[in-house]
Amino acid sequence: MPAKGEKKSTDDSVNTNVKSSKQKKEPRKPAKYGHYERTVVDYVRTATAKNVWYYRDRLSTPRGPCSLPVLRECWVNGIIDENTLVWGQGLADWLPVKNVRTLVPQIRTLEVQAATWMKKTFSLKPALNQIRKERAAQRLHTSSQVDNMY
């Protein structure tokens, strides 16, 4: 009980939790960007597209300089992926492609995704299945060495 002349203290944290739970139930609306924000995003996209890029292949050998279309072709051919290290003008150090915010969406366009799917489906899978069949035929002559171990 509060003393005479003191006011009851209200628990503000309870009130804010109630308010925040009511606010969470409302559907999220997309952020509205102003002219300045759109200009910044457009500038970054343009700078990314016009930049000269270098990448490190699977043996960590630096390759380049190359442009965005070359990176797209490398993506389709499986030479680079999201974890490949890249460097371009404005970057302090080599970074994975996935950490360069605007680079992945500019490389993985719909055309690149379709070409990658077609290559996997019609070229790589039949070749892998053929190799698996050949190896299965070679395995018909199995050794009983493992069976005799125990």
MODELLER restraints for C-alpha pairs under 7 A, 6 or more apart:
rsr = mdl.restraints
at = mdl.atoms
rsr.add(forms.Gaussian(group=physical.xy_distance, feature=features.Distance(at['CA:2:A'], at['CA:8:A']), mean=6.29, stdev=0.5))
rsr.add(forms.Gaussian(group=physical.xy_distance, feature=features.Distance(at['CA:45:A'], at['CA:102:A']), mean=6.22, stdev=0.5))
rsr.add(forms.Gaussian(group=physical.xy_distance, feature=features.Distance(at['CA:48:A'], at['CA:102:A']), mean=6.94, stdev=0.5))
rsr.add(forms.Gaussian(group=physical.xy_distance, feature=features.Distance(at['CA:48:A'], at['CA:103:A']), mean=6.57, stdev=0.5))
rsr.add(forms.Gaussian(group=physical.xy_distance, feature=features.Distance(at['CA:49:A'], at['CA:68:A']), mean=6.11, stdev=0.5))
rsr.add(forms.Gaussian(group=physical.xy_distance, feature=features.Distance(at['CA:51:A'], at['CA:88:A']), mean=6.52, stdev=0.5))
rsr.add(forms.Gaussian(group=physical.xy_distance, feature=features.Distance(at['CA:51:A'], at['CA:89:A']), mean=6.52, stdev=0.5))
rsr.add(forms.Gaussian(group=physical.xy_distance, feature=features.Distance(at['CA:52:A'], at['CA:65:A']), mean=5.91, stdev=0.5))
rsr.add(forms.Gaussian(group=physical.xy_distance, feature=features.Distance(at['CA:52:A'], at['CA:66:A']), mean=5.73, stdev=0.5))
rsr.add(forms.Gaussian(group=physical.xy_distance, feature=features.Distance(at['CA:52:A'], at['CA:67:A']), mean=5.43, stdev=0.5))
rsr.add(forms.Gaussian(group=physical.xy_distance, feature=features.Distance(at['CA:52:A'], at['CA:88:A']), mean=5.94, stdev=0.5))
rsr.add(forms.Gaussian(group=physical.xy_distance, feature=features.Distance(at['CA:52:A'], at['CA:89:A']), mean=6.93, stdev=0.5))
rsr.add(forms.Gaussian(group=physical.xy_distance, feature=features.Distance(at['CA:53:A'], at['CA:64:A']), mean=6.53, stdev=0.5))
rsr.add(forms.Gaussian(group=physical.xy_distance, feature=features.Distance(at['CA:53:A'], at['CA:65:A']), mean=5.54, stdev=0.5))
rsr.add(forms.Gaussian(group=physical.xy_distance, feature=features.Distance(at['CA:53:A'], at['CA:66:A']), mean=5.24, stdev=0.5))
rsr.add(forms.Gaussian(group=physical.xy_distance, feature=features.Distance(at['CA:53:A'], at['CA:67:A']), mean=6.06, stdev=0.5))
rsr.add(forms.Gaussian(group=physical.xy_distance, feature=features.Distance(at['CA:53:A'], at['CA:86:A']), mean=6.81, stdev=0.5))
rsr.add(forms.Gaussian(group=physical.xy_distance, feature=features.Distance(at['CA:53:A'], at['CA:87:A']), mean=5.86, stdev=0.5))
rsr.add(forms.Gaussian(group=physical.xy_distance, feature=features.Distance(at['CA:53:A'], at['CA:88:A']), mean=4.69, stdev=0.5))
rsr.add(forms.Gaussian(group=physical.xy_distance, feature=features.Distance(at['CA:54:A'], at['CA:62:A']), mean=6.64, stdev=0.5))
rsr.add(forms.Gaussian(group=physical.xy_distance, feature=features.Distance(at['CA:54:A'], at['CA:63:A']), mean=5.55, stdev=0.5))
rsr.add(forms.Gaussian(group=physical.xy_distance, feature=features.Distance(at['CA:54:A'], at['CA:64:A']), mean=4.51, stdev=0.5))
rsr.add(forms.Gaussian(group=physical.xy_distance, feature=features.Distance(at['CA:54:A'], at['CA:65:A']), mean=5.20, stdev=0.5))
rsr.add(forms.Gaussian(group=physical.xy_distance, feature=features.Distance(at['CA:54:A'], at['CA:66:A']), mean=6.29, stdev=0.5))
rsr.add(forms.Gaussian(group=physical.xy_distance, feature=features.Distance(at['CA:54:A'], at['CA:86:A']), mean=5.54, stdev=0.5))
rsr.add(forms.Gaussian(group=physical.xy_distance, feature=features.Distance(at['CA:54:A'], at['CA:87:A']), mean=5.20, stdev=0.5))
rsr.add(forms.Gaussian(group=physical.xy_distance, feature=features.Distance(at['CA:54:A'], at['CA:88:A']), mean=6.26, stdev=0.5))
rsr.add(forms.Gaussian(group=physical.xy_distance, feature=features.Distance(at['CA:55:A'], at['CA:62:A']), mean=5.67, stdev=0.5))
rsr.add(forms.Gaussian(group=physical.xy_distance, feature=features.Distance(at['CA:55:A'], at['CA:63:A']), mean=5.27, stdev=0.5))
rsr.add(forms.Gaussian(group=physical.xy_distance, feature=features.Distance(at['CA:55:A'], at['CA:64:A']), mean=6.50, stdev=0.5))
rsr.add(forms.Gaussian(group=physical.xy_distance, feature=features.Distance(at['CA:55:A'], at['CA:84:A']), mean=6.95, stdev=0.5))
rsr.add(forms.Gaussian(group=physical.xy_distance, feature=features.Distance(at['CA:55:A'], at['CA:85:A']), mean=5.67, stdev=0.5))
rsr.add(forms.Gaussian(group=physical.xy_distance, feature=features.Distance(at['CA:55:A'], at['CA:86:A']), mean=4.25, stdev=0.5))
rsr.add(forms.Gaussian(group=physical.xy_distance, feature=features.Distance(at['CA:55:A'], at['CA:87:A']), mean=6.31, stdev=0.5))
rsr.add(forms.Gaussian(group=physical.xy_distance, feature=features.Distance(at['CA:56:A'], at['CA:62:A']), mean=4.40, stdev=0.5))
rsr.add(forms.Gaussian(group=physical.xy_distance, feature=features.Distance(at['CA:56:A'], at['CA:63:A']), mean=5.84, stdev=0.5))
rsr.add(forms.Gaussian(group=physical.xy_distance, feature=features.Distance(at['CA:56:A'], at['CA:84:A']), mean=6.55, stdev=0.5))
rsr.add(forms.Gaussian(group=physical.xy_distance, feature=features.Distance(at['CA:56:A'], at['CA:85:A']), mean=5.54, stdev=0.5))
rsr.add(forms.Gaussian(group=physical.xy_distance, feature=features.Distance(at['CA:56:A'], at['CA:86:A']), mean=6.49, stdev=0.5))
rsr.add(forms.Gaussian(group=physical.xy_distance, feature=features.Distance(at['CA:57:A'], at['CA:63:A']), mean=6.96, stdev=0.5))
rsr.add(forms.Gaussian(group=physical.xy_distance, feature=features.Distance(at['CA:57:A'], at['CA:79:A']), mean=6.94, stdev=0.5))
rsr.add(forms.Gaussian(group=physical.xy_distance, feature=features.Distance(at['CA:68:A'], at['CA:107:A']), mean=6.82, stdev=0.5))
rsr.add(forms.Gaussian(group=physical.xy_distance, feature=features.Distance(at['CA:71:A'], at['CA:107:A']), mean=6.65, stdev=0.5))
rsr.add(forms.Gaussian(group=physical.xy_distance, feature=features.Distance(at['CA:72:A'], at['CA:107:A']), mean=5.12, stdev=0.5))
rsr.add(forms.Gaussian(group=physical.xy_distance, feature=features.Distance(at['CA:72:A'], at['CA:112:A']), mean=6.57, stdev=0.5))
rsr.add(forms.Gaussian(group=physical.xy_distance, feature=features.Distance(at['CA:74:A'], at['CA:80:A']), mean=5.77, stdev=0.5))
rsr.add(forms.Gaussian(group=physical.xy_distance, feature=features.Distance(at['CA:75:A'], at['CA:81:A']), mean=6.11, stdev=0.5))
rsr.add(forms.Gaussian(group=physical.xy_distance, feature=features.Distance(at['CA:76:A'], at['CA:112:A']), mean=6.24, stdev=0.5))
rsr.add(forms.Gaussian(group=physical.xy_distance, feature=features.Distance(at['CA:76:A'], at['CA:115:A']), mean=6.41, stdev=0.5))
rsr.add(forms.Gaussian(group=physical.xy_distance, feature=features.Distance(at['CA:76:A'], at['CA:116:A']), mean=4.87, stdev=0.5))
rsr.add(forms.Gaussian(group=physical.xy_distance, feature=features.Distance(at['CA:82:A'], at['CA:96:A']), mean=6.57, stdev=0.5))
rsr.add(forms.Gaussian(group=physical.xy_distance, feature=features.Distance(at['CA:82:A'], at['CA:97:A']), mean=5.12, stdev=0.5))
rsr.add(forms.Gaussian(group=physical.xy_distance, feature=features.Distance(at['CA:82:A'], at['CA:98:A']), mean=5.06, stdev=0.5))
rsr.add(forms.Gaussian(group=physical.xy_distance, feature=features.Distance(at['CA:83:A'], at['CA:96:A']), mean=4.96, stdev=0.5))
rsr.add(forms.Gaussian(group=physical.xy_distance, feature=features.Distance(at['CA:83:A'], at['CA:97:A']), mean=5.95, stdev=0.5))
rsr.add(forms.Gaussian(group=physical.xy_distance, feature=features.Distance(at['CA:83:A'], at['CA:98:A']), mean=6.52, stdev=0.5))
rsr.add(forms.Gaussian(group=physical.xy_distance, feature=features.Distance(at['CA:84:A'], at['CA:96:A']), mean=5.20, stdev=0.5))
rsr.add(forms.Gaussian(group=physical.xy_distance, feature=features.Distance(at['CA:84:A'], at['CA:97:A']), mean=5.82, stdev=0.5))
rsr.add(forms.Gaussian(group=physical.xy_distance, feature=features.Distance(at['CA:85:A'], at['CA:94:A']), mean=5.63, stdev=0.5))
rsr.add(forms.Gaussian(group=physical.xy_distance, feature=features.Distance(at['CA:85:A'], at['CA:95:A']), mean=4.99, stdev=0.5))
rsr.add(forms.Gaussian(group=physical.xy_distance, feature=features.Distance(at['CA:85:A'], at['CA:96:A']), mean=4.25, stdev=0.5))
rsr.add(forms.Gaussian(group=physical.xy_distance, feature=features.Distance(at['CA:85:A'], at['CA:97:A']), mean=6.08, stdev=0.5))
rsr.add(forms.Gaussian(group=physical.xy_distance, feature=features.Distance(at['CA:86:A'], at['CA:94:A']), mean=5.33, stdev=0.5))
rsr.add(forms.Gaussian(group=physical.xy_distance, feature=features.Distance(at['CA:86:A'], at['CA:95:A']), mean=5.42, stdev=0.5))
rsr.add(forms.Gaussian(group=physical.xy_distance, feature=features.Distance(at['CA:86:A'], at['CA:96:A']), mean=6.03, stdev=0.5))
rsr.add(forms.Gaussian(group=physical.xy_distance, feature=features.Distance(at['CA:86:A'], at['CA:97:A']), mean=6.06, stdev=0.5))
rsr.add(forms.Gaussian(group=physical.xy_distance, feature=features.Distance(at['CA:87:A'], at['CA:93:A']), mean=6.58, stdev=0.5))
rsr.add(forms.Gaussian(group=physical.xy_distance, feature=features.Distance(at['CA:87:A'], at['CA:94:A']), mean=4.88, stdev=0.5))
rsr.add(forms.Gaussian(group=physical.xy_distance, feature=features.Distance(at['CA:87:A'], at['CA:95:A']), mean=6.51, stdev=0.5))
rsr.add(forms.Gaussian(group=physical.xy_distance, feature=features.Distance(at['CA:97:A'], at['CA:103:A']), mean=6.74, stdev=0.5))
rsr.add(forms.Gaussian(group=physical.xy_distance, feature=features.Distance(at['CA:97:A'], at['CA:104:A']), mean=6.47, stdev=0.5))
rsr.add(forms.Gaussian(group=physical.xy_distance, feature=features.Distance(at['CA:98:A'], at['CA:104:A']), mean=6.21, stdev=0.5))
